[in-house]
Amino acid sequence: MTEVQKALKGADYPMKGDELAKLAERNGADDSLVEALRKVPEVEGPNGVMKHLSGELGGPTSDDSGS
């Protein structure tokens, strides 16, 4: 997800969601990404960000229509 990597260029971890969102805004990220980053708890690095964003933006990956 290179959009996230570009948005967080220059991040100095650990960082909280508000700090990540401000950095992403400065780096030209779109509003939906900035909003998603605001909800991220403090993370130690980019892998932590991606872990939280996959739940925020991607939602569940399985099809639950049969339940």
C-alpha positions as CSV (number, residue, x, y, z in Angstrom):
1,M,0.0,0.0,0.0
2,T,2.3,2.7,-1.2
3,E,-0.2,5.5,-0.6
4,V,0.2,4.9,3.1
5,Q,4.0,4.7,2.9
6,K,4.0,8.1,1.0
7,A,1.6,9.6,3.6
8,L,3.8,8.6,6.5
9,K,7.2,9.5,4.9
10,G,9.3,11.1,7.6
11,A,7.4,9.5,10.5
12,D,9.3,9.3,13.8
13,Y,7.9,6.3,15.7
14,P,6.4,5.7,18.1
15,M,3.5,7.9,17.0
16,K,-0.1,8.3,18.0
17,G,-3.0,8.5,15.5
18,D,-3.3,12.3,15.7
19,E,0.4,12.8,14.9
20,L,0.2,10.3,12.1
21,A,-2.9,12.1,10.6
22,K,-1.1,15.5,10.8
23,L,1.9,14.0,9.0
24,A,-0.2,12.4,6.4
25,E,-2.0,15.7,5.7
26,R,1.3,17.5,5.3
27,N,2.4,14.8,2.9
28,G,-0.8,15.2,0.8
29,A,-2.8,12.2,1.8
30,D,-6.5,12.0,1.0
31,D,-9.1,12.8,3.7
32,S,-10.2,9.2,4.1
33,L,-6.7,8.0,4.9
34,V,-6.2,11.0,7.3
35,E,-9.4,10.1,9.1
36,A,-8.4,6.4,9.3
37,L,-5.0,7.3,10.8
38,R,-6.7,9.4,13.5
39,K,-8.2,6.2,15.0
40,V,-4.8,4.4,15.2
41,P,-3.5,4.0,18.7
42,E,0.2,4.6,19.4
43,V,2.2,2.3,17.2
44,E,5.9,1.5,17.2
45,G,6.4,1.5,13.4
46,P,4.8,1.2,10.0
47,N,3.8,-2.4,10.5
48,G,1.6,-1.4,13.4
49,V,0.0,1.3,11.3
50,M,-0.7,-1.2,8.5
51,K,-2.2,-3.7,10.9
52,H,-4.7,-1.1,12.2
53,L,-5.5,0.3,8.8
54,S,-6.2,-3.1,7.3
55,G,-9.1,-3.4,9.7
56,E,-10.2,0.2,9.2
57,L,-10.1,0.4,5.4
58,G,-10.3,-3.2,4.3
59,G,-12.9,-4.6,6.6
60,P,-13.3,-8.3,7.1
61,T,-11.8,-10.4,4.2
62,S,-14.1,-13.4,4.6
63,D,-17.7,-13.5,3.2
64,D,-20.1,-13.8,6.1
65,S,-23.3,-14.0,4.0
66,G,-23.9,-17.6,5.0
67,S,-24.4,-17.0,8.7
